[in-house]
């Protein structure tokens, strides 16, 4: 998911296959055919970063706003309604 280049994605996929293919052949096949092959352009950084998204890479707006709010708070226990 976090592979910044297609080459790194291919290398990491190969490493994943080498680590798990012998013991989990069906599971690795499922991951590849159900998720990686059809959706890698939407999931892997190497493809996602080709499009302008203003660093909005979360799956819901609430998660994005929550992350933005947390990034501006200096203390995680701060009650922003009292400040």
C-alpha positions, 0 to 999 in steps of 0.5 A, spaced: 500 500 500 505 504 501 510 503 495 512 509 492 514 506 486 511 501 481 518 497 482 517 497 489 510 495 489 513 489 485 518 487 489 514 487 495 509 483 492 514 478 490 517 478 497 510 477 500 509 471 495 515 468 497 513 469 505 506 466 504 505 462 498 507 456 500 503 455 506 497 460 504 496 459 496 489 460 496 489 466 501 495 469 497 491 468 490 485 471 493 488 477 495 491 478 489 485 476 484 480 480 489 484 486 491 491 487 488 489 486 481 483 490 480 484 495 485 491 497 486 490 503 482 486 506 488 490 502 493 497 503 492 501 509 493 505 509 486 498 509 483 494 514 487 500 519 488 499 520 480 492 524 481 491 530 485 488 529 492 491 534 496 493 529 501 486 526 502 487 519 502 482 517 508 476 513 506 471 517 510 470 525 511 470 524 518 476 520 518 479 526 514 477 532 519 478 528 525 486 527 523 486 535 521 483 537 527 488 532 531 494 535 527 492 542 530 491 540 537 498 541 541 495 537 547 491 531 546 487 532 552 485 539 551 478 541 551 477 545 545 470 548 547 473 551 553 479 555 549 
